[in-house]
Structures are given as C-alpha cells and as structure tokens.
Amino acid sequence: MATHELRRPFKRPAISDQQRRREISLQRQAQNRRDAQHQARCLASTILTLQPAQYEPAEPDLQLQSETELIPELEIESQEHRRDLRDIDDVRQASRLKGVEARQWFAKQLMLPEWMIDVPERLNTDWYVFARPAGKRCFVVSSNGTTISRLRNGSMLHRFPSALPSGARTSKSSHSGQSYCILDCIFHEPDQTYYVIDMVCWAGMSLYECTTEFRFFWLNSKLVETGACDAPSSYHKFRFSTVPIYNCDQEGLNAAYTGPVPYVKDGLLFCNKHAHYQSGNTPLILVWKDENCSQYVIDTDSKGQVPNKQQVVLELLFDGKLATSDDPPVIFGCLNEDFIQETGLQAGNLLRFAISDGGLSFVDGKLEKADLHYLGKPNRARAFADSYSKVIFQYTVRHSPLRIEHIYASISLSSEQGNKISDLDMAG
Amino acid sequence: MQKFGVFRGAAFGQFRSERSIFSFRSFLRKKIAMEVTQVLLSAQAVDATVRKHAEDTLKQFQDQNLPGFLLSLSGELASEEKPIESRKLAGLILKNALDAKEQHRKYELVQRWLSLDVAVKGQIKACLLQTLSSSVPDARSTASQVIAKVASIELPQKQWPELIGSLLSNIHQVPPHVKQATLETLGYLCEEVVPDVVDQDHVNKILTAVVQGMNANEGNNEVRLAATRALYNALSFAQANFSNDMERDYIMRVVCEATLSPEVKIRLAAFECLVSIGSTYYEKLTPYIQDIFNITLKAVREEEEPVALQAIEFWSSVCDEEIDILEEYGGEFTADSDVPCYHFIKQALPALVPMLLETLLKQEEDQDQDDGAWNLAMAGGTCLGLVARTVGDDIVPLVMPFIEENITKPDWRQREAATYAFGSILEGPSPDKLTPIVNVALNFMLTALTNDPSSHVKDTTAWTLGRIFEFLHGSTMETPIITPENCQQIITVLLQSMKDVPNVAEKACGALYFLAQGYEDLGSSSSLMPYFQEIVQSLLNVTHREDAGESRLRTAAYETLNEVVRCSTEETARLVSELVQVIMAELHKTLEGQKLSSDEREKQNELQGLLCGCLQVIIQKLGASNTAKYAFMQYGDQIMNLLLRVFACRSATVHEEAMLAIGAFAYATGPNFAIFLPEFYKYLEMGLQNFEEYQVCAVTVGVVGDICRALEGKILPYCDGIMTQLLKDLSSNQLHRSVKPPIFSCFGDIALAIGENFEKYLMYAMPMLQSAAELSAHTSGVDDEMIEYTNLLRNGILEAYSGIFQGFKNTPKTQLLFPYAPHILQFLDSIYMEKDMDDVVMKTAIGVLGDLADTLGSNAGSLIQQSVSSKDFLNECLSSDDHLIKESAEWARLAISRAISV
C-alpha cells in the first residue's frame, strides 16, 4: 500500500536552478520559434502588386515616354527603370530604397482622397469621419533602426529615431531587420507632431489588404503600446498621435466638425469602412472643407494669395489633350499642334490654366466644356495634375458650395430610409 | 486431463496418438517445473555468473514459449511445496510481465496479456486466487499484487467479471490469514483499477467487507490492518457512499475508532485514511471536523512520531484544499461554485496555531545536516506556513507572542523555533501587515546571523532572511524593506555568513539569491550593482572551499552566481564578460585530470555541470545585449572548444548542461555557428540517440531548433543525419513520450530553415505527423494529465505543419503539400469540435490555417471554405481575449481572404 507522500522539506529550495535553466531555455526557444514563424508570415503578407495604371503617363519621371521615336535610348532606360520599380513587390524592399528610387517609389504609394463633390450614400453606416490636421501629408517609414518621413512627392522630410518598431537603434529593441512600419501621417508643424491617419504596415505585417475598419482598430491598439505617443526623448525625436475618428452619424459628424482637437483643422476626411488601402486617387476617401473647419478652402497661389480666377493644373497628353490625374483621366480640353510647337511643350508636361469667365459647363452631370486660359508651367515640386474632383470642388466652392447642412441632411435622410426599410422587413 | 476425455469414444489409433503427445507434454512440463525452481533460485544467487546464466535461461524460456513460461511461473507461485524464494521471484516476474513504468512498454504488455489464450489465462488466474489461501504470508502478498495487475488489465475490458465476487466470498468463510490476504488484494485492486470500471454494487460490497474488517469487533489485528490499508485505496471508489449520510457516518466512525487502536500500525493507517478523506472529501468534513481536531491534537502531543506526522499532515491537506479553493474563486462564492470554502483552518486557528508552535520546539540536533530529515518540528513549520497562506493576516497576532517570548531565550531550541515560526509565516499575510514587523526584525536577524552561538539558529535565520527577500522585496512592493542604506549591511552580513559552516553558508547563498531576484526588473536602479564584483568574488571563493561539497554548498553558490548574473545590468556587462574568463579557466581545470576513479569522475561531471550552467546563463545574458555580445564573441572559439572537450570527456553520453550552453551559444552566435558545426555534429547526434536520459534527448532536440534558426539554409548538409535520428526517436517505444512533441516542433524548425529542400523528408515526416494527429485528435474522457500531454502533442504537430507550409511558401514545390491539406483541415476541425484544446494549441492551430491558406493560395480556397475551422473556429479566435490568439487569427483571416479572393 502506498503511504502518503511526504511533503517537501520546507527549508529546501523549491526547484533546482538546473530545472530553471532548462525552462528558461525552453521559453527562449519557443519565443524564437514564434519570431521565426512570425517573420515568415510577414514576408508573405507584404507582397504588394503595383498596379500598371500607376505607371501610365501621369508620372513625371516617365514623361519621356511620348518621345519614343525621337530618343530610343531614353525610352529603353525608362523602361528598365520601370521594370526595376516593378520588381519591388515587397514593401520591405521598398523600405530599404534610398535616394531617387525611394522618392519615385513613395511618390506613388499614398492613398489620395478625392474631393467631396456630392454626398455618398449610406454615409452614416459605411463611413468614418475625422478632422484632418493641417500640415504636410507624408509616409513615415521605420526600419533598420531609423525612421524616415517622405512627402507626397516622395522627397524626404525628416530622418529621425522613433519609438516605432525598428524605428531607433536601442539596445532593448528586439525587433529584427525584417520588422518595419509604414504609416500614413500628417506632420503638424505647430506642435511638431506626426498625426497618424492610416497604417499601411505594422511590425512587418502589411495591412494593405485589410479594411479601413481593421486598420484603424490596429492603429489605435498598436501605436500607443510602442511608446510612440510619448513625449520626445533621445531615442524618440517626434511625438506621434492618433486622431479621434468617429462613425459618420449625426453626432460623429458634429464631433468631427465642431469638436476641439489639439491641432489646427484642415477640413474633414470621410473614409469608407470597407475600403482597402490603395495607392493613388480613390473615391473611398473624401475630403471636404468649409471656412469653419479649414483656413485653406480656396486654393492659393505660390504667394499664398487667393487668385481671383480658379487655377487648375492639367497634364498634356501626346495628342494635345489636357487631362486630370484621374484613372481614367478626364479631358478638359485640347491644345492645338501649333501652340504646342510654339511653346515647346511636350507630352507629359504639367500645365497651369486659369478658368475664365466661361467657367465649366456640365451636361447630365458630366463636364462638357471648360473655358481655360493657359498660364504656364506649375511649380517644379508638383508631381501630379489636379484630380477631377478637386477642380470641381474648387469650382463649386467659388459658385455654389456643398455645405455642412447638406451633409447633415443626407445623413438624416439615409437613416430615415434605413428605418423605413427595416420596418418593411419587420412587416414582411 | 478431462479435456482429453472426449477422445475416448474415438478410434483406438487416434486415441493412442493423442495419449502419446499428452504424455510427452506432461513429461516436459514436469521437467520444466523442476528446472524453473532451480533457475529461479539461481537467479538470486550470490555468484554473478550463475545469476547471469539463470537470467538468460529465463529470458530464453519467455521468448520461446510465453504461455508456458507464465503458466509455470503461476504454478511455481501457487505450489506450497516450493521454496518461498522461488515462489516470490516467480510472482515478481509475473507481475513485471503485466506492467511497466514506460507508457509504450506498458501498452505492449497489456496487449500481450489480452492476446493470450483464454484457457492459459484462466489457469494462471486460478493459480493466483488459490495462492491467497497459502499459509506462507509472502506468497499471499505477492499473489495479491499480481491479481491486482491482472484486474487492472481485464476489468476495463469487461473480463474476469467473477473476480470481485470470488474475492468477497473468501471474506465470509475462511481462516483469518485468507481474509487478510483477500482484503490486501482488494486494497491493491482499488489502487490499480480506475473507479469507473467497478460497478456500484461491487463497490458497495467491497466497502462493506473492508469497513467490517476495520471494525473494533474484528479480533485479528492483521485483518484489521489489512482492512484499514485497503480502505485507504478504496476511498476514491466511495463517492456515492460518502454522499449518503448514514454510510458516511459509519465509515467516519470506524476510521476514528481505528485511530485509537492499541496497534500502532493500525493507528498510522487510520490517520493516513483521515488525511486522504481530508483532501478527497473536503466538502463532507463539517460534521466531523471537531472530533478530528480533538483526535489530531491528542496525536500530535502524545503519539509516536510517524502517527503524529500524519496528524499534522491532515491539517496540511486541509490547507492545500482551502488554498486551492480560495485561489480558484478568489474568496467569493457564487451558487455554481463546485466546492465552497468552509474555512475550517480559520475556525481552528486559535487552537491549531499553538499546537503547531509547540512542535517547533521538538527539533533534532542534526536535522540541518540531514537532507532526508522529516520530523515533528519540520512538519509543524511546514503546516504553519500553509496555515499562513490559507488565512493571511489573521495568523500574525497568534504567532508574534511566541516569537517575542522565545527569540532571546538562552536555549537554542527556543530561539530557533521562534525564528522558524517567523520565517514560516512570511508568505500569506499582506505586505502591509508584515513590512513594519520585518523592518524591526531585519536588524535583529542580521545580528543573529553574525553573532548567535548556535549554528541551528544561524541556519534558520539565514533561511528566514531568504524568505523575507523572496516575499517582501521586489519591484512590486509599495514600501521597500531594502534601502540603499541597509543594503550594504545586508550584503556584508550575507557575504560573511558564506564563510560559516556549510549548511549556514548554503542558506546565506540562498538569501542572496532572492535578494538579487528582487532587483530583476529594476534595471540600473538596482542597489546591488555597486557590490557586484565583491559578491561575485565571494561566491567564487565559496565554490573553492574545501568543504563546498557538503550541504550542496557549491551548487548553491553557483546558483546564486547565476541569479546575480541574470539580474545584472548594462553597467556591469564588462564585469560579466570578465567572469566568462574565470569560468572558462575553471572549466579548463576540470579537464586536466587523467585516469579518474569513478568517484572522481562523478565529481568532475557534477562540477562541469555547474560551470556549463553558469556559462549558459552568462551567454544568454550577454547575448541579449548587442554591445556586450560583440565584446564577448571574441571568446567564442575558446568557449566552444571547451564545451566540445567537456563532451569528449565521456564516451557514450553527452552532458546535458553543456548541451544547454551550446543552445544558448548557437542562438547568440547566429550564422557564425556554422564553423563549429562540423566538430559539434557528432555530439548532437549522440544527444539525439540518448533514449535513457530523455532530458538530454529533449534538450538536444531544442538545440537543433536553435541551430536551424541560427544557420537557416546552411544546416542543409546535416539534415539527413538529423532527420534520420529524429524519425528513429519518434518510432522508438523506449523514448519518454515527453520528447515527442518537441521533435515534431523541430520538424517545423528544420522545414523553415531549409525550405523546399524539406521535400525529401515529406514522405517520412507527413505520415508520422498524420498518424500522431489522428491519435491526438480525441482525448475522450481521460485524466487531466493526458489532456495536457495531448495538447502538447497537438501543439508540436501544428508547429511542424506551420514550419513546413512557411518553408515551402513561394517555391515551385508548394503543390507537393496540396495532398495533405484535406487531412490537416480535418485535424483542425476535429480538435476544434473536441473543445478541450488549451490557448497555446488554439493559437498555433489557427495560425496553421493561415499558413495553409497563405502557401496553397487559391488552390485550396474551396477546401478551406468547406472547413468548420475557417468559419466558427476562426470567429471564435477573432473574438478571443488572448492577444496572441487574436493576432494569429487576424493573420489567418488575412491569408484566407487572399486565398479565396484571387
């Protein structure tokens, strides 16, 4: 018969240090295994296919394309260049790009909002709204112990250490070289803060194919954890911050529109909850402004003055047509051959025009005719032509603006409609 | 012989031929029987050659004719004419032919018994039952054990249904020694068999027989003792009976009466029953607790020590129950709580604590030197510690007067008891309650540790200091008891005590261990760091003491050194690097001795273990810091060479500690480890072949993982050898089962490292994974330990799948994995349905779903969509509170959406 097991003498050590060493080893190995698997998974999830559309003539670096017959060598070079960039199908590789290549690559990666020229349906159920901070829109990339921010045209804004994963060379950071982040931010000068408005990659994991709903959830749960929202320190030069995001119902819209925020507002951004992050213009993010929530409702010229006539930047196509940056482009008019030859303009050039008194005329909601007056070439920093929605928004601001009341009204209308439908369902 | 009667009516010739065969068999059997006795006796001979020869003969017999072998053993055991020595050994061999410790071996033996001819088994069982009536006590007792083994195989198969009936019939009609043997058999049977294979009617009858045997009316003490011991094992069968008030009252009365028997063995067995009842039927104790308290109180004060120890143990068990309940429910009870806490300890406190304090004064002179010592004082202190954990603050006012009264008495026993009492109650009460007392006591303790004339008092004082640091010092404490001001004094005293007699020095090392541990999370603000060098030097001095082999002093010094290194900070990284050289020099010294005696070899081996352990800790510490790692890597070659020489010290086995150190080294070195692999490889293989010391094998499997991650593709040339070994390990029945899950995980590590080159191992690894998966898919109704193991196994299998999928990803060979996808998805579905996986498995499993989708992509889209896992399981994981599960689930969602959208 088994006697009751004696207790362990109280004054003897509980476990042997050898057992402890074994356990610590096992824990370390399990952790290393998890890291290795995580890395393997991340490598896959960052594969990002660049859409050929982004390499269409809208790109300034490819502006030589129309001269194929004239200068074949250049054509080849540019083709090769395209191939190089196309090979970068992994954001991790992109995060390592330097100089011109980095500029070219990142210039095409931001998701650009269209301007709200009419109110989308189901705004109150399918959309978020937040007050856009005034400042420089940029991509912030942390990788290999450093953080770099790049403006909309791809040029570098800051290089600095940050508390983002792999954002600084600190001894405690256990993140490997394959951990990196790409954030969509607005740099707000007055408080020297990066306001993060979207998250593209986090700790090596790509969020391109995730819905806005998920990206915002991830953004809000992950960013604070890293300490990136803490006050600046030697390993963390700029503060990062999230922005308050609301469901676009009556209260949410009101909060975004009138609610206090620690930054200067520059309009409202509306984001569709189901959209994936995609490069270039998208109607699934909309920007809207009025004088109450933005200092810059009407475009200013290079001196900061509001010109008395609306100006637009359009791209000259090879057949002389003048196009917006949309895909497919919207044609605003056509330059005749003589004029092109006289002025020495080339296809792919961006051109600035004023909208003269004839204005824009629409038929069935479509642009039919624009009264354009050629002014010259825009600032060299300009990478894109204006989008159709921008031109129209600016035009309506000057003539019959879309007011906040219209947006409120459309929300209450659609929520009433929603109710009606559900009533019917109940009865049925 | 009756069997052959059927041939009588047949033709004469046929009859004759049968007869002649029978005669020949009978002749053989007799000859074998005679020989068996002789062989069994020879197998116990003093002369090793004779013994060896006999053992070989037995083995041969068993291999050639198992049924005949077992039959002759049972015949030997049953035969009253045979010498007791051969009968006992026959029984023992028979028992060993039915059961083994090792799981697989046990399974084999069970299957082997079940497949024996029914008639053979019937004959063996008849012999066994017959032996219960033997006049020789040893023969009866041996037969009891064998019967229980057979029952443990057959009852779950619904075989031998008449066993319990025939045992019970023995009880009523036969002389006392048969009754005794039968009760003993019932006891063993209850120990071997799980309760649910015995129906309640039989349980009732067994309990009736057992409790009757225990009754004070039973005149024969042997019977009463056997019955009391049988009850101890039968208690776990008595669930229904303990729910019946009348039956429970009766059992409790008989047990309590047995504690008063004039026979000490019966009293001891009865107290053991009480201990078991205290934990098994805690919730039924209320009506009896007052009586039990009186009985135990009297026993602790008046009984012989073994009985008194069980009386204390009763209260320790009740503490264990209440601690578990309070931990589980946090002291708050809802209506659906399984068992409420009845606070027996709290109620008994005013009388229990003085009783325990009295025991503390009953120390033995040499208990501090004797590792196995277990006496009233130690049991009492242990129980007091449990009581403190059970009731918390309430114990403090009851113990303080005892401490204050005794701590300054001239008799060492009183001072020691007072200190021991204080040390015992440091875990449980709140820091708020204890901190003010400790602040006052700390100085007193430090003085006592320096000045007390008694080593016993110093030993306990150093231990108490260790407990103070363990429970009241650390980053989570609101008011620190150790300040930069008193830290220096504490360290001075502890370092001084390390020069005291070995047992005191060992406790001082232990106290320093916990002192260092308390600074683990504090980083650079650790008050210990200014003394780092001094501490390290003192510990090294301890390891060099002549008498460091006593009281495990050397071990304690190295363990403390390890902890001090673990808790060191960036500022002392340079000193830790210097320590590497010291430890290397020490290790080098152990390698110099030549032609060692086996005793010296064992000491060398132990010292090498401690030094390799220390190196491992240092490597891990420095390896985690980028700057320090670089500095210490200059010793890389030397360290590795030393470790290889430690391996070379032995011929057939590898040193586990050296292997652990190599794992840490490989992790710290990364890809550079490649240059060491050619020389190290043979030891790696040796480690993987070590079935006997399964810990070594397990550690080596872990090191393979480390090396895979360090070398990635560069490990490829070694993979054939490694995979062969791992596959052999998996198919071995000898290898301890706990090594199997890590081997599966290791498949994943290898696949992740070598990618599509894993192709050639798929045809071996996949079927193994598949059959293990099928086995582990269902655990249906087994014990917690088995469920835990099954989950470990599942996790290993799933990690293997993860590694393989990720390894093959983006290669042209992904289609090779496609045929396995349906089974893997089915495995995921079935473990999901089973609802008994733990969080770790859940996380790994949902990750595998993602990996499968990620690697196979749209080809597997429809398969994935058909699986339950991709819907219910995924959704459950997505809404999990566990951050890791959620993260894996997000990954799976992403991968699946990509696979089905393309």
HADDOCK unambig.tbl for C-alpha pairs under 7 A between the chains (distance, minus, plus):
assign (segid A and resid 1 and name CA) (segid B and resid 188 and name CA) 6.93 0.50 0.50
assign (segid A and resid 1 and name CA) (segid B and resid 229 and name CA) 6.64 0.50 0.50
assign (segid A and resid 4 and name CA) (segid B and resid 272 and name CA) 6.74 0.50 0.50
assign (segid A and resid 9 and name CA) (segid B and resid 374 and name CA) 6.92 0.50 0.50
assign (segid A and resid 9 and name CA) (segid B and resid 378 and name CA) 6.90 0.50 0.50
assign (segid A and resid 10 and name CA) (segid B and resid 382 and name CA) 5.57 0.50 0.50
assign (segid A and resid 17 and name CA) (segid B and resid 559 and name CA) 5.97 0.50 0.50
assign (segid A and resid 29 and name CA) (segid B and resid 702 and name CA) 6.99 0.50 0.50
assign (segid A and resid 29 and name CA) (segid B and resid 706 and name CA) 6.79 0.50 0.50
assign (segid A and resid 40 and name CA) (segid B and resid 806 and name CA) 6.14 0.50 0.50
assign (segid A and resid 171 and name CA) (segid B and resid 625 and name CA) 6.27 0.50 0.50
assign (segid A and resid 171 and name CA) (segid B and resid 626 and name CA) 6.19 0.50 0.50
